[in-house]
Amino acid sequence: MAQTPPEKAPLPVAHTLSVWGLCLGFGSMFLWELGIVPLAAIVLSAIALGAQPRPRDVGWKAGVGLAFGIVYLVLFAVQLLD
């Protein structure tokens, strides 16, 4: 009798949000002049960091995305005020 392989468990939402936050954080390096890109990186990374339960690999991805988002949002604000 053939057994069906077990289905993979879906990735937690925090993992998906942290990957998107990381990607948008890296994208902020090139698209910081749009302002919305670093802001989206901050929001998605913060949501991923606040999610419970949080998988182990979420912390560094969301942290890097959050840091890049903050840096480039500040750069955008400084450029906007000049």
HUZIWO-V89855 format. One record per backbone hydrogen bond with DSSP energy under -1.0 kcal/mol. CO is the residue of the C=O (numbers start at 1). NH is the residue of the N-H. Records with the same first field share a line. If there is no record, write none. Layout:
CO->NH + NH
This chain:
12->16
13->17
14->18
15->19
16->20
17->21
18->22
19->23
20->24
21->25
22->26
23->27
24->28
26->29
27->30 + 31
31->34
32->35
34->36
35->39
36->40
37->41
38->42
39->43
40->44
41->45
42->46
43->47
44->48
45->49
46->50
55->58
58->62
59->63
60->64
61->65
62->66
63->67
64->68
65->69
66->70
67->71
68->72
69->73
70->74
71->75
72->76
73->77
74->78
75->79
76->80
77->81
78->82
